[in-house]
Amino acid sequence: MTDNSKACFYALATALLWSTIATAFKIALKHLDPWQLVFWSVATSTILLTIIVMIQGKAGLIVSQFKQSPGLFIVLGLLNPFLYHVALFGAYDLLPAQQAQALNYSWPMALTLLAVPLLGRKLSFKSLLCCLLAYAGVLIICTRGEFQNLNFSSPTGVLLALSSTIIWALYWIFNTRREGDPVVGLLICFICGLPWIIGATALFSSFWPISSEGLAAAAYVGLVEMGFAYILWLKALKLADNTAMISNISYLSPFLSLIFIANILGESIYPATYAGLIMIIVAVLAQQHLSRK
């Protein structure tokens, strides 16, 4: 296999893993509250990333990379894994999986808008149209197509889902200031985020007792969403000649996800979900094209 073929394989494997996450979230939240899911999934992922870093012989980089930008890592750890996953799991707890996962894919539009005040980027008219198209898709998904009534299934859930896109965009904006090995950097972020998570879980929930089903679901989330998928995605980007093509493969994920949501969770997928999701993906791809130009 050529490097580009391997990159496509890794990207497809990542998309397949990502497509199972929305279903895994909802299954986990049947047994755990959002705070418990954040703690146990992040704890699992931190253990996995530590093992991977040690196997790669990069354990010595943990302290040295942290010393380069300790304040930045503390802020990054606050954003992700803490605030991002609190908002994301809260949204999944309140919304149907199809809505929560579709809304989460609008985060590149949040990144486009936040780059204006934070990075000094200019918002072109075409980029503004992309944002309007994406958020029109968000409105269609939230109202199940009945946007003239503005009847949201859960306003709090929608607010949390959109908040998670803003937090994720902020994380990546601040992340551009970080140097060093990406896997080691992610591990440091998780280590810095754990104290926030432990304190919040102790304050608003409890660590134990939880069911074995809940623990298994949280472990799956930690291993896949926060662990293996990230590693595979980095390998795909490293091997790819054309990162744009690899990036486009990732947008198979939300449509594959709807298959799992329908067949495992038993949700009836609304036509508005397909329509809104297509609008969001088209807007994101168009914005990516504009950014490359």
C-alpha positions as CSV (number, residue, x, y, z in Angstrom):
1,M,0.0,0.0,0.0
2,T,1.2,3.5,-0.8
3,D,1.3,6.1,2.0
4,N,-1.8,7.8,0.5
5,S,-3.7,4.5,0.5
6,K,-2.7,3.9,4.1
7,A,-3.9,7.5,4.9
8,C,-7.3,6.8,3.3
9,F,-7.5,3.5,5.3
10,Y,-6.8,5.3,8.6
11,A,-9.2,8.1,7.7
12,L,-12.0,5.6,7.0
13,A,-11.3,3.7,10.2
14,T,-11.4,7.0,12.1
15,A,-14.8,7.9,10.5
16,L,-16.2,4.5,11.4
17,L,-15.1,4.9,15.0
18,W,-16.5,8.4,15.2
19,S,-19.8,7.2,13.8
20,T,-20.3,5.0,16.8
21,I,-19.8,7.7,19.4
22,A,-23.2,9.3,19.4
23,T,-24.8,5.9,20.1
24,A,-22.2,5.1,22.8
25,F,-22.9,8.5,24.5
26,K,-26.7,7.7,24.7
27,I,-26.1,4.2,26.0
28,A,-23.6,5.5,28.6
29,L,-26.1,8.2,29.7
30,K,-28.7,5.6,30.4
31,H,-26.5,4.4,33.3
32,L,-24.5,7.5,34.2
33,D,-25.1,11.2,34.6
34,P,-23.0,13.6,32.4
35,W,-20.6,14.3,35.3
36,Q,-19.9,10.6,35.9
37,L,-19.5,10.0,32.1
38,V,-17.0,12.9,31.9
39,F,-14.9,11.6,34.8
40,W,-14.8,7.9,33.8
41,S,-14.3,8.4,30.1
42,V,-11.5,11.0,30.6
43,A,-9.8,8.8,33.2
44,T,-9.9,5.9,30.8
45,S,-8.5,8.0,28.0
46,T,-5.7,9.5,30.2
47,I,-4.6,6.0,31.1
48,L,-4.6,5.0,27.4
49,L,-2.7,8.0,26.3
50,T,-0.1,7.5,29.1
51,I,0.5,3.9,27.9
52,I,0.8,5.0,24.3
53,V,3.3,7.8,25.2
54,M,5.3,5.4,27.3
55,I,5.4,2.7,24.5
56,Q,6.6,5.4,22.1
57,G,9.4,6.3,24.5
58,K,8.2,9.9,24.9
59,A,7.4,10.0,28.6
60,G,10.3,12.4,29.1
61,L,8.5,14.9,26.9
62,I,5.6,15.3,29.3
63,V,7.4,17.5,31.8
64,S,9.5,19.4,29.2
65,Q,6.5,20.3,27.0
66,F,4.4,21.4,30.0
67,K,7.2,23.7,31.2
68,Q,7.3,25.4,27.8
69,S,3.7,26.7,28.2
70,P,2.2,25.8,31.6
71,G,-0.4,28.5,31.6
72,L,-1.5,27.6,28.1
73,F,-1.9,23.9,29.0
74,I,-4.0,24.7,32.1
75,V,-6.3,26.8,29.9
76,L,-6.5,24.0,27.3
77,G,-7.2,21.4,29.9
78,L,-10.0,23.6,31.2
79,L,-11.5,23.8,27.7
80,N,-10.9,20.2,26.7
81,P,-11.5,17.7,28.2
82,F,-13.4,19.5,31.0
83,L,-15.8,22.2,29.6
84,Y,-16.2,20.7,26.2
85,H,-17.3,17.3,27.4
86,V,-19.5,18.7,30.2
87,A,-21.4,20.7,27.6
88,L,-21.4,17.8,25.0
89,F,-22.6,15.1,27.4
90,G,-25.2,17.5,28.8
91,A,-26.6,18.1,25.3
92,Y,-26.7,14.3,24.6
93,D,-28.5,13.8,27.9
94,L,-31.3,16.3,26.9
95,L,-31.5,15.9,23.1
96,P,-32.1,13.0,20.7
97,A,-28.8,11.6,19.5
98,Q,-29.5,12.6,15.9
99,Q,-29.9,16.3,16.9
100,A,-27.0,16.5,19.3
101,Q,-24.5,14.9,16.9
102,A,-25.7,17.0,13.9
103,L,-25.4,20.2,15.9
104,N,-21.9,19.3,17.0
105,Y,-20.7,19.3,13.4
106,S,-21.3,23.0,13.1
107,W,-18.2,23.7,15.2
108,P,-16.1,24.8,12.1
109,M,-18.5,27.7,11.7
110,A,-18.0,28.7,15.3
111,L,-14.2,28.6,14.5
112,T,-14.7,30.8,11.5
113,L,-16.6,33.4,13.5
114,L,-14.3,33.3,16.5
115,A,-11.2,33.7,14.3
116,V,-12.3,37.3,13.5
117,P,-11.9,38.8,17.0
118,L,-9.3,36.3,18.3
119,L,-7.0,35.9,15.3
120,G,-7.7,39.1,13.4
121,R,-9.1,37.2,10.4
122,K,-11.5,39.0,8.0
123,L,-14.9,37.5,7.5
124,S,-15.6,37.6,3.8
125,F,-19.1,37.8,2.3
126,K,-18.8,34.2,1.1
127,S,-17.7,33.0,4.5
128,L,-20.6,34.8,6.0
129,L,-23.0,33.0,3.6
130,C,-21.4,29.7,4.6
131,C,-22.1,30.5,8.3
132,L,-25.7,31.5,7.5
133,L,-26.2,28.3,5.6
134,A,-24.8,26.1,8.4
135,Y,-26.9,27.8,11.1
136,A,-30.0,27.6,9.0
137,G,-29.3,23.9,9.0
138,V,-28.9,24.0,12.8
139,L,-32.3,25.7,13.0
140,I,-34.0,23.1,10.9
141,I,-32.5,20.3,13.0
142,C,-33.5,21.9,16.3
143,T,-37.1,22.5,15.2
144,R,-37.4,19.3,13.2
145,G,-38.3,21.4,10.2
146,E,-41.0,23.4,11.9
147,F,-38.8,26.5,12.2
148,Q,-41.7,28.9,11.7
149,N,-42.9,27.9,15.3
150,L,-39.4,27.9,16.8
151,N,-40.4,24.9,18.9
152,F,-37.2,23.4,20.2
153,S,-37.4,19.9,21.7
154,S,-35.0,21.1,24.5
155,P,-33.8,24.7,24.5
156,T,-31.2,23.9,27.2
157,G,-29.9,20.9,25.2
158,V,-29.6,23.1,22.1
159,L,-27.8,25.7,24.1
160,L,-25.3,23.1,25.5
161,A,-24.7,21.6,22.0
162,L,-24.0,25.0,20.5
163,S,-21.9,25.9,23.5
164,S,-19.8,22.8,23.0
165,T,-19.0,23.9,19.4
166,I,-17.8,27.3,20.7
167,I,-15.6,25.6,23.4
168,W,-14.2,23.2,20.8
169,A,-13.4,26.1,18.5
170,L,-11.7,28.0,21.3
171,Y,-9.7,24.9,22.2
172,W,-8.3,24.7,18.6
173,I,-7.6,28.4,18.4
174,F,-5.5,28.3,21.6
175,N,-4.1,25.0,20.5
176,T,-2.4,26.6,17.5
177,R,0.0,28.3,20.0
178,R,1.2,25.0,21.3
179,E,4.3,23.3,20.0
180,G,5.6,19.8,20.4
181,D,4.4,16.2,20.0
182,P,0.6,16.2,19.5
183,V,-0.1,13.0,21.5
184,V,2.0,14.1,24.4
185,G,0.3,17.5,24.2
186,L,-3.2,15.9,24.3
187,L,-2.1,13.8,27.4
188,I,-0.9,17.0,29.2
189,C,-4.3,18.7,28.4
190,F,-6.1,15.7,29.9
191,I,-3.9,15.7,33.0
192,C,-4.5,19.4,33.4
193,G,-8.2,18.8,32.9
194,L,-8.6,16.0,35.4
195,P,-8.5,18.2,38.6
196,W,-11.4,20.3,37.2
197,I,-13.3,17.1,36.4
198,I,-12.7,15.5,39.8
199,G,-13.8,18.6,41.6
200,A,-16.9,19.1,39.6
201,T,-17.9,15.4,39.8
202,A,-17.4,15.4,43.6
203,L,-19.5,18.6,43.9
204,F,-22.4,17.8,41.5
205,S,-22.5,14.0,41.4
206,S,-20.6,11.0,42.7
207,F,-17.9,8.7,41.5
208,W,-19.4,5.4,42.8
209,P,-21.5,3.2,42.8
210,I,-22.1,2.9,39.1
211,S,-23.3,-0.1,37.1
212,S,-20.9,-2.3,35.1
213,E,-22.8,-1.4,31.9
214,G,-22.2,2.3,32.6
215,L,-18.5,1.8,33.3
216,A,-18.0,-0.3,30.1
217,A,-19.8,2.4,28.1
218,A,-17.6,5.2,29.6
219,A,-14.5,3.1,28.9
220,Y,-15.6,2.7,25.3
221,V,-16.1,6.5,25.0
222,G,-12.7,7.2,26.5
223,L,-10.8,4.6,24.4
224,V,-12.5,5.5,21.1
225,E,-13.6,9.1,21.1
226,M,-10.7,10.5,23.1
227,G,-8.1,7.9,22.3
228,F,-7.8,5.6,19.3
229,A,-9.7,7.8,16.9
230,Y,-7.4,10.7,17.6
231,I,-4.3,8.6,17.1
232,L,-5.6,7.1,13.8
233,W,-6.6,10.6,12.6
234,L,-3.0,11.9,13.3
235,K,-1.6,9.0,11.3
236,A,-3.9,9.7,8.4
237,L,-2.9,13.3,8.3
238,K,0.8,12.5,8.5
239,L,0.7,10.0,5.6
240,A,-1.6,11.9,3.3
241,D,-0.5,13.7,0.2
242,N,-3.8,15.5,0.1
243,T,-5.1,16.5,3.5
244,A,-8.2,18.0,2.0
245,M,-9.3,14.6,0.7
246,I,-8.6,13.0,4.1
247,S,-10.6,15.8,5.8
248,N,-13.6,15.1,3.4
249,I,-13.6,11.4,4.3
250,S,-14.4,12.4,7.9
251,Y,-17.8,13.7,6.8
252,L,-19.0,10.2,6.2
253,S,-19.1,9.9,9.9
254,P,-22.4,11.8,10.7
255,F,-24.3,9.9,8.0
256,L,-23.0,6.5,9.2
257,S,-23.8,7.6,12.7
258,L,-27.5,8.0,11.8
259,I,-27.5,4.3,10.8
260,F,-26.3,3.3,14.2
261,I,-28.7,5.7,16.0
262,A,-31.7,4.3,14.1
263,N,-30.8,0.6,14.4
264,I,-29.3,0.5,17.9
265,L,-31.1,3.3,19.7
266,G,-34.3,2.9,17.8
267,E,-34.7,6.6,17.0
268,S,-36.8,7.6,14.0
269,I,-34.6,9.8,11.9
270,Y,-36.5,12.9,10.9
271,P,-36.2,14.2,7.3
272,A,-35.2,17.6,8.8
273,T,-32.1,15.9,10.4
274,Y,-30.9,14.8,7.0
275,A,-31.7,18.2,5.4
276,G,-30.1,20.2,8.2
277,L,-27.0,18.0,8.4
278,I,-26.4,18.2,4.6
279,M,-26.7,22.0,4.8
280,I,-24.1,22.1,7.6
281,I,-21.7,19.7,5.8
282,V,-22.0,21.7,2.5
283,A,-21.3,24.9,4.4
284,V,-18.3,23.5,6.2
285,L,-16.8,22.0,3.0
286,A,-17.4,25.3,1.2
287,Q,-15.7,27.2,4.0
288,Q,-12.7,24.8,3.9
289,H,-12.4,25.5,0.1
290,L,-12.4,29.2,0.8
291,S,-9.8,28.9,3.5
292,R,-7.5,26.9,1.2
293,K,-7.9,29.5,-1.5
